[in-house]
Amino acid sequence: MKQFELITQYQHCFGKTQHSSGIVKSELEAQEWVQQKADNSNGPLTQIEKDPVCTCTASFCPLKFQRPTYSYRIIEVQDNAK
């Protein structure tokens, strides 16, 4: 059985970090989530507390002011209903 994990990604000075923003059951829902995030790119940011973008110690790190990117990936889930 396929499900779709919603991904929020940040680019940092040391590399990328990815965070799960939830799971949906259809690819259409995942596509709509990504599109909704893209359409509201000027809206308020949801910062992820444990992401280094919030705690970077570099005083003038330009990546502290970035906007995240959004995507999704397919995850296979075992169907235990059998």
Wavefront OBJ file of the C-alpha trace (Angstrom):
o trace
v 0.000 0.000 0.000
v 1.357 3.424 -0.922
v 1.167 6.565 1.159
v 2.824 9.922 0.641
v 5.044 11.704 3.141
v 4.943 15.499 3.014
v 8.452 16.988 3.230
v 9.639 20.419 4.376
v 13.270 21.031 3.419
v 15.758 23.715 4.437
v 19.123 24.469 2.829
v 21.842 25.240 5.367
v 25.419 26.369 5.124
v 26.419 22.768 5.994
v 23.837 20.957 3.829
v 20.125 20.197 3.626
v 17.730 19.049 6.319
v 14.378 17.419 5.702
v 11.436 17.200 8.074
v 8.269 15.160 7.803
v 5.203 17.389 7.780
v 2.715 14.538 7.781
v 1.424 11.643 5.712
v -1.476 11.540 3.266
v -3.091 8.611 1.496
v -3.229 9.888 -2.070
v -0.788 11.506 -4.442
v -3.430 14.090 -5.313
v -3.531 15.231 -1.663
v 0.267 15.452 -1.620
v 0.335 17.466 -4.857
v -2.330 19.824 -3.516
v -0.326 20.347 -0.306
v 2.821 21.239 -2.273
v 0.816 23.559 -4.548
v -0.881 25.244 -1.585
v 2.530 25.867 0.012
v 3.850 27.295 -3.277
v 0.790 29.530 -3.710
v 1.206 30.922 -0.178
v 4.973 31.457 -0.397
v 4.648 34.990 0.991
v 2.669 33.851 4.021
v 4.091 33.396 7.508
v 6.792 30.778 7.923
v 6.383 27.780 10.144
v 9.754 27.337 11.796
v 10.706 23.866 12.955
v 12.154 24.327 16.443
v 14.877 21.698 16.204
v 16.042 22.725 12.744
v 19.501 24.326 12.743
v 18.172 27.242 10.664
v 16.673 28.486 13.951
v 19.798 27.921 16.031
v 22.682 28.654 13.642
v 25.389 30.477 15.600
v 26.716 32.433 12.617
v 25.721 36.055 13.268
v 25.031 36.995 9.651
v 24.139 33.653 8.109
v 21.940 34.529 5.099
v 20.257 31.145 5.329
v 18.459 32.202 8.526
v 16.082 34.221 6.335
v 15.327 31.561 3.762
v 12.004 30.039 2.896
v 11.726 26.260 2.972
v 10.964 24.130 -0.055
v 8.163 21.577 -0.051
v 7.843 18.202 -1.715
v 6.588 14.703 -1.047
v 7.804 11.156 -1.426
v 6.154 7.779 -1.780
v 6.426 5.490 1.209
v 5.423 1.851 1.166
v 3.286 0.790 4.113
v 2.588 -2.841 4.905
v -1.106 -3.657 4.815
v -1.735 -5.542 8.080
v -5.458 -5.956 7.403
v -4.951 -9.288 5.647
l 1 2 3 4 5 6 7 8 9 10 11 12 13 14 15 16 17 18 19 20 21 22 23 24 25 26 27 28 29 30 31 32 33 34 35 36 37 38 39 40 41 42 43 44 45 46 47 48 49 50 51 52 53 54 55 56 57 58 59 60 61 62 63 64 65 66 67 68 69 70 71 72 73 74 75 76 77 78 79 80 81 82
